[in-house]
Amino acid sequence: MYYFYVIRRLYVNNFRCLQNFDLPVAGKQSALLIGKNGAGKSTVGAALEILQKIARGTNRVGELVKPKDCTRNRTDVPMRFEIEVELESKTYGYTVAFELHEGYREMRVLEEKLIFEGKPVYTRDLAQVTLSRQGKVTEAKFLIDWHLVALPIVQQQSPKDPLFLFKQWLAQMLIIRPLPRLISGDSEQETLQPNPEVSNFGAWFTGLLAFAPAAYTTIDEYLKEVMPDLKDIKNPLVGTDSRSLVVDFSTDQGTLTLPFADLSDGEKCFMICSLVLASNLANGPILCFWDEPDNYLALDEVGQFTTALRKAFDLGGQFIATSHNPETIRRFSDENTLVLQRNSHLEPTTVRPLGEFQIKGDLVGAIVRGDL
């Protein structure tokens, strides 16, 4: 039996161009966000990244959001994030709202709560945090600095505690927009949490294989499909605590060993894709939000790349991408493609499934003409 780990609801209000914004991804194992530059596609990823940072331990509000992040500087309206997810057929809901109190430069928490199966795990009103047991009996109350988020601070009771399970899933989300030129393959530590630019790829590779050595099989199988001359990836020690990835290639003509840093930008994206696939199997199911995964790829590589990512999440987890690339767009159905629009920078983002549009002729042609 397969359990789906998916976002059922993501609601954002008063954050950049997202105002009273609901992302319709319930029931979708994969979704594609399309729209013109400035429509808000990357901002959806930024909203998810704020929730991810909270789960990874960032609790100072000033390190998460700034007053300038409010829509059109509307600091008189609370900034609000709500996410509802399904994990192993159980429903979790998390809400956090921020406000800018008069006379302060840093925003503070107005409201916060975590709900499990319709019952509160904890609730927060300004400085007061209330912990609950099974949503009925008050367990404890304590005060917290208004400028600190409670989720990283509240102690979980066990690895089966809903608080632990939700926070772990949220922290393991992959919110990435890789910059291959920043990726060297060097590492001095290990992690299961790549940063958005994936500049810590070496540490991610090291951490994933330390956590699940069998993950190398998934990595190797995928990479040999897209790079048939690949022989091996090695991660040798180059110092007391440092490693540096090297890649071996082999054909009938001989062998070649390259430092990871010498791979092309597109080849580094293949490497990142292999770790996404392996992470979903070994450390998931997870959510992956990849901002323009087709960047740096040749046109004839995009289709296979996108299809591999979609298929990897068919049996668990969730894949959300943004794109302007016609080949990527062709790999998603109308039901799985969401169109984000803004008529001007003074208006908020709207989102509608592609199936709601009446398009004459070819979809890609309509996008080129600006009909969407």
Secondary structure, DSSP 4 states (H G I P E B T S, - for coil): -PPP-EEEEEEEESBTTBSSEEE--TT-SEEEEE-STTSSHHHHHHHHHHHHHHHTT--BGGGT--GGGSGGG-TTS-EEEEEEEEETTEEEEEEEEEE--TT-SS-EEEEEEEEETTEEEEEEETTEEEEEETTTEEEEEEE--TTB-STTTSPPSSTTSHHHHHHHHHHT-EEE---GGG---EESS--S---TT-TTHHHHHHHHHHH-TTHHHHHHHHHHHH-TTEEEEE--B-SSS-EE-EEEEEETTEEEEEEGGGS-HHHHHHHHHHHHHHHHHHS-S-EEEEESTTTT--HHHHHHHHHHHHHHTTTSSEEEEE---HHHHHTS-TTTEEEEE-SSTTS--EEEEGGGS---S-HHHHHHHT--
